[in-house]
Amino acid sequence: MTRLLTLLRWIVFLLAAFALNFPLIAAFKSESEIAENPSLLIEAPTLENFARVFEISDRFDIAHYLVNSLVAASLGSLFAILLSFPAAYAIVRHGIGQRWLLPGVTNLRAIPLIIFSIPIYLIYQRLALLDTRFGLALILCLVNLPLVLVLIANAVRDLPIEIEEAALVDGAGTFYVLWRVVLPLTAPAIASSLILAFIYAWNEFLFGLMLTTQSAVPITVGASFFFAASGGGVQWGTAAAVMILSVLPPLLLSLLAYRYIGRSLTAGAVKG
């Protein structure tokens, strides 16, 4: 029964992935075949669209966009973990801000991000953070902070408090308990939160479009440049090839870590 459920889960997943991404089949068709054969069948598979992506790198450097996304998403996710871990411990174990901080941060994430665009842009302009990888990483950290804080807080709440009390009785201080006891026990939840934050940071488009112009353009924004990269209207094959290249890193990461992400999302959902 378990194997059957796993098989059915993968079938549903593959069907959903195909339904959502079947337009990307155009990446393996020539421009002439795309115009003549709009069906899902590929008569003459080709990789020329992928080659064209790198041929026009003098105008649109996809490798540069990928590196920008990798650096900004990695730093943004790491910053979110570094801020959320001690904050979650203080909220759960010491009750600091439990009534107002955690609900306030969580509810802020429910507000459309476009509302914060103008003040954030003005702040970045004053601090000279526009079009920088570090500036993009900071805003990605803020975007992911509510989710990461909730996930880690649930993980800390699920830990038996007796373990920490035993360490305190043995003479350990608060910081020792935090880094030597709580951190190892919540490492799986922190790792899954880090992965989930990286995926969300990678897919962020609004602030990447608003806060970057050239040097720190992420792949989500840079991919849109290729839609008319060769002139003469939208080059669907090239655009599809760029989209495939842009989604591969988070896709592979999510496939490798989907079990841990699921456990993290359901942490704290059932209390006995």
C-alpha positions in Angstrom: 0.0 0.0 0.0 2.9 2.4 0.8 4.5 1.7 -2.5 1.2 2.2 -4.3 0.6 5.6 -2.6 4.2 6.7 -3.4 3.7 5.7 -7.1 0.4 7.6 -7.2 2.0 10.6 -5.6 4.7 10.7 -8.2 2.2 10.2 -11.1 0.2 13.2 -9.8 3.4 15.2 -9.4 4.6 14.4 -12.9 1.2 15.2 -14.4 1.0 18.5 -12.6 4.6 19.4 -13.5 3.9 18.6 -17.2 0.6 20.6 -17.2 2.3 23.6 -15.7 5.5 23.5 -17.8 4.4 22.0 -21.2 4.9 25.4 -22.9 8.6 24.9 -22.2 8.6 22.1 -24.8 9.2 25.0 -27.3 12.8 25.1 -26.1 13.5 21.9 -28.0 11.9 23.0 -31.3 13.3 25.2 -34.0 11.7 28.6 -34.6 10.2 27.3 -37.9 8.8 24.2 -36.2 7.2 26.3 -33.4 5.4 28.3 -36.1 4.3 25.3 -38.1 3.7 22.8 -35.3 2.2 24.3 -32.1 1.3 20.8 -30.7 3.1 19.0 -27.9 4.9 16.7 -30.3 8.5 17.4 -31.3 9.3 16.4 -34.9 12.9 17.4 -34.9 14.4 17.9 -31.4 17.1 20.5 -31.3 19.3 22.3 -28.7 19.9 25.4 -30.9 17.8 27.5 -28.6 20.1 26.7 -25.6 23.1 27.5 -27.8 21.5 30.9 -28.8 21.1 31.8 -25.2 24.8 31.7 -24.7 25.6 33.2 -28.1 23.9 36.5 -27.2 25.7 36.7 -23.8 27.4 39.9 -24.9 24.0 41.6 -24.4 22.3 39.4 -21.9 24.7 37.3 -19.8 22.6 34.5 -18.4 25.6 33.1 -16.4 25.9 36.5 -14.6 22.2 36.5 -13.8 22.4 33.0 -12.4 25.3 33.9 -10.2 23.5 37.0 -9.0 20.5 34.9 -8.0 22.7 32.2 -6.4 24.6 34.8 -4.3 21.5 36.9 -3.3 19.3 33.9 -2.5 22.0 32.1 -0.5 22.8 35.2 1.5 19.2 36.2 2.0 18.3 32.7 3.2 21.3 32.6 5.6 20.5 36.0 7.0 16.9 34.9 7.7 18.1 31.8 9.6 20.6 33.8 11.6 18.0 36.3 12.7 15.1 33.8 13.2 16.9 31.2 15.2 17.7 33.3 18.3 14.4 35.2 17.9 12.4 32.0 17.8 14.1 30.7 20.9 13.5 34.0 22.8 9.8 34.0 21.8 9.1 30.3 22.6 11.2 29.8 25.7 11.2 33.2 27.3 7.9 34.7 26.0 9.6 37.8 24.5 7.3 39.3 22.0 5.1 36.2 21.9 1.9 38.2 22.0 2.9 40.9 19.5 6.2 40.2 17.7 5.4 36.8 16.2 1.9 37.7 15.1 3.0 41.1 13.9 5.9 39.7 11.7 3.6 36.9 10.4 0.8 39.3 9.5 3.2 41.6 7.7 4.0 38.8 5.3 0.3 38.6 4.3 0.4 42.2 3.1 1.1 42.6 -0.6 4.8 43.4 -1.1 4.1 46.1 -3.6 2.9 48.3 -0.8 6.5 48.5 0.6 8.1 49.1 -2.8 8.3 52.9 -2.7 9.7 53.3 0.8 12.1 50.5 0.3 13.3 52.0 -2.9 13.9 55.4 -1.3 15.8 53.8 1.6 18.0 51.8 -0.8 18.6 54.9 -2.8 19.7 56.8 0.3 22.0 54.0 1.5 23.5 53.3 -2.0 22.2 49.7 -2.0 20.5 49.9 -5.4 21.8 47.3 -7.9 24.0 45.5 -5.4 23.9 41.8 -4.5 24.1 42.6 -0.8 21.1 44.9 -1.1 19.1 42.3 -2.9 20.1 39.7 -0.3 18.8 42.0 2.5 15.4 42.4 1.0 15.2 38.7 0.3 16.0 38.1 3.9 13.1 40.4 5.0 10.7 38.6 2.6 11.6 35.2 4.0 11.9 36.2 7.6 8.2 35.6 8.7 8.1 32.1 7.2 11.4 31.1 8.6 10.6 32.5 12.0 7.3 30.5 12.2 9.0 27.2 11.1 11.8 27.5 13.5 9.5 28.6 16.4 7.4 25.5 15.8 10.6 23.3 15.8 11.7 24.8 19.1 8.3 24.5 20.6 8.3 20.7 19.8 11.5 20.2 21.8 11.1 18.7 25.3 12.0 21.5 27.7 13.4 19.0 30.1 16.5 18.6 28.0 17.3 22.3 28.3 16.4 22.3 32.0 18.9 19.4 32.6 21.6 21.4 30.9 20.8 24.5 33.0 21.0 22.3 36.2 24.4 21.1 35.1 25.6 24.7 35.1 25.2 25.6 31.4 24.3 29.2 30.4 21.6 30.3 28.1 23.9 30.8 25.1 25.5 27.4 25.7 22.0 25.8 25.8 21.0 27.7 22.6 24.1 26.7 20.5 25.0 23.3 21.9 21.6 21.8 22.8 18.8 23.6 20.9 20.7 24.1 17.6 21.7 20.4 17.0 18.2 19.2 17.9 16.5 21.7 15.5 19.1 21.3 12.8 16.7 19.3 10.4 14.0 22.0 10.7 16.6 24.8 10.2 18.0 23.0 7.1 14.5 22.6 5.6 13.7 26.2 6.4 16.9 27.3 4.7 16.0 25.3 1.6 12.5 26.6 1.5 13.7 30.2 2.0 16.3 29.7 -0.8 13.6 28.6 -3.2 11.3 31.5 -2.4 14.2 34.0 -2.6 15.2 32.5 -6.0 11.7 33.1 -7.3 11.3 36.6 -6.1 10.7 39.0 -9.0 9.2 42.2 -7.7 12.2 43.5 -5.7 14.6 42.1 -8.2 13.0 44.2 -10.9 12.7 47.3 -8.8 16.1 47.3 -7.0 18.4 46.2 -9.7 19.3 47.5 -13.2 22.5 45.8 -14.4 25.1 44.6 -12.0 22.8 42.6 -9.6 20.0 41.6 -11.9 18.7 38.1 -10.8 17.7 35.4 -13.2 13.9 36.0 -12.7 14.3 39.5 -14.1 17.1 38.6 -16.6 15.0 35.8 -18.2 12.5 38.4 -19.3 15.2 40.1 -21.4 15.4 37.1 -23.7 11.8 37.3 -24.9 12.8 39.7 -27.7 16.6 39.1 -27.5 17.0 38.6 -31.3 14.5 41.3 -32.4 11.5 40.8 -34.6 9.1 39.9 -31.8 9.2 37.2 -29.2 11.6 34.4 -29.8 9.6 31.6 -28.0 12.3 29.0 -28.3 15.0 31.1 -26.8 12.6 32.3 -24.1 11.6 28.8 -23.2 15.3 27.7 -23.0 16.1 30.5 -20.6 13.1 29.6 -18.4 14.3 26.0 -18.2 17.8 27.1 -17.2 16.4 29.5 -14.6 14.1 26.9 -12.9 16.6 24.1 -12.8 18.5 25.0 -9.5 15.4 25.5 -7.3 13.6 22.5 -9.0 16.5 20.1 -8.3 16.9 21.4 -4.8 13.2 21.0 -4.0 13.1 17.5 -5.5 16.1 16.4 -3.3 14.6 18.0 -0.1 10.9 17.7 -0.5 10.6 15.2 2.4 12.3 17.6 4.9 10.3 20.6 3.6 7.1 18.7 4.2 8.1 17.8 7.8 9.0 21.4 8.5 5.7 22.7 7.2 3.7 20.3 9.4 5.9 20.8 12.5 3.8 21.8 15.5 0.5 21.1 13.7 -0.4 18.3 16.1 0.1 18.6 19.8 -0.4 15.6 22.1 
